[in-house]
């Protein structure tokens, strides 16, 4: 029953079924009990994900990998479940030549399979005059990366769904909310288990749709409707890049599958990220095309994960219900971009230029968003900018390009899902108790009123700031370590050194804004808005339990994963991850940059393994020096926040004046004026074009159409007086007609 | 075929055409529903006459057969039409065809035969008045309600 394929199918199927049941019976039958099917399904999906994780970790294939280290023949653990073929278009001949089966273009014969897998066959780039068969299958995959994502997604969504029972209680759209949540979890689990780019793209859009629906959940509120629209439109830009990237992958690789597929005649056609290609990096397209693919994929990831040029939608998305902000806009959906980068890691590995761009975008986003978060007064917006900043951190880790970087990024993804989910749920709890007031200037000293929220929020803030035993510390530390290690040698070391210091500075800023919010809201003299006094609401157990569970996870998970190194060992078995970084010591990746005209066909050696001079610290030994620096940074940030918001008023004035003097304050409060710049550069021209088009449509085109309608009406108006209702007149008309007919017949000589 | 035959045909056709024309003019000009119906019958008879004449001319009974058929149809038609006319008469109390104008377009004004002048408001008749003569007699106040001399 619980084989890996059935689990892989069950995990997305359960939330889908729950969503359908809720949609069908929610409005009439279930009503206030609409959460029951969804929570049941999510709980089962979480159990299934946990079992799947365990199965993969203990599966015989996987163990044989660890035991025998047979990296040459098998590249990571993966299991593909192909449900059905979605679309199949036979290949076309271009220029009269048919691509030969088993030839260069379409695949390799089964007999030469072994030889091919050991790395002697030619790269199967499609021949220019024949396009291969286009085939899209509904293929789900189970591998370590997917399993980690599945467990994270189902765990956080389960807790958020439980929390929503308390938070959304009594909302007229109660069943609608849980339907959307079910739909979202279905889409998200499908997104992380999809095993080809088309499916990935489809569910990429599906989560975007769910996000749109949930941001605009209170659609009567104009801000919410506008925010949903903005999120959708900004994401379009990224998705456009992603789609172009997929097209380019198709024309370059001739397939869109991640995995190798075996067709009926024993022909293996290699997938984009399949074992065959992973056996040797030269089988990935490098050069200009490879870089272009990577940059387009990065654009897609930037849209979904709210990175620098396209981050503007995420803060506005906070108009949605707070559980949605926690689930979709902090813990899960926005990490889809990071997941995609991790999945496509091998493509990025052959394009160092693209990797630098990823790192630069991530680092810059982390810094800018942290600066903006300084001056926001809306608690949820502070957390939104913090999410953007932390996602930037993950991008930074992905941009490092080593296995430890990718693992650190995924590690941060997991821990961030827990502690940011916790922070958002805490903010929601405050908002619920304070009758919807979320402006931190109107709140203060809530620690006595809401002790549970206060403690859990403190834990979340400490984790976000990266204080020692909590999850955020370990994952942030891992990212810093990966950066540091990358900066110690190899290409562009100075660039990564700069990013390392930038990341450290960001860590300090993170601590500052996290504790600014905490100090203002929970410490100091009690300040409660008058609305809240009227209906004092207690935190319901539905809301308190998820908070506590997430807090426990935040405390526990980072330390557990870090100290045992299990995540690292586990993820390294994901296809495409092993062989990068420390496991590949001595295995130097030869990278061909054949598209580079200046350098000709010079093969440039690029080593992603650390230089022999600085042996990597093993995952068990703490990166002491880095840990020290990051702790200093976070403590400094917290201390500064203490000084400014709880210390003597003079300190605040002096520090504020200093910030004012540099202009940082205005820049931060204005959110770096991104919205205004886009308004001028994008919105105004588009509005101009749109109103011109609307005028053209209304006046010219509608005018023409109206003319067609007006002409018969005018003729009719001329003839209408004859319709007088007098029978003799009709008879006369008839007789005249007959006479005219007879006259013409006679005149024509009949 | 003899010449007399052709002349005979001509004569019948002319009579048929005259009947038809008369019926047509009647149909177009009369407003009494029964008269209009009669005019239509006259048109039918004109046609049946010319059919019979053609049948005679061609020595073919088809024309007469058709004429017999038309008589039968006209009888049925008369039954239906007279019943209809009766119903219409009962509705409006008149046989005037122009009272039924419901087929006209809404925007076209109703045909009205002639405008009747609106009835003039009736002024009260001005009767001649006598001019008062002399002083009005004084009546003692106690006698206002009761006048013993009258």
Contacts between the chains, C-beta under 8 A, distances in Angstrom:
chain1	res1	chain2	res2	distance
A	720	B	105	5.2
A	720	B	107	6.3
A	720	B	108	6.3
A	721	B	108	5.7
A	723	B	103	7.4
A	723	B	104	5.6
A	723	B	105	4.3
A	723	B	108	6.0
A	724	B	101	7.1
A	724	B	104	5.0
A	724	B	108	5.6
A	724	B	111	6.0
A	725	B	100	7.8
A	725	B	101	3.6
A	725	B	102	6.2
A	725	B	103	4.4
A	725	B	104	2.7
A	725	B	105	7.9
A	725	B	108	7.3
A	725	B	110	7.7
A	725	B	111	7.4
A	726	B	97	7.9
A	726	B	98	6.5
A	726	B	101	6.4
A	726	B	104	7.7
A	726	B	111	5.9
A	727	B	97	6.2
A	727	B	100	7.5
A	727	B	103	7.8
A	728	B	27	7.3
A	728	B	28	5.1
A	728	B	29	7.4
A	728	B	97	7.3
A	730	B	103	7.8
A	731	B	27	6.1
A	731	B	28	6.0
A	732	B	28	5.6
A	735	B	24	6.6
A	735	B	28	7.6
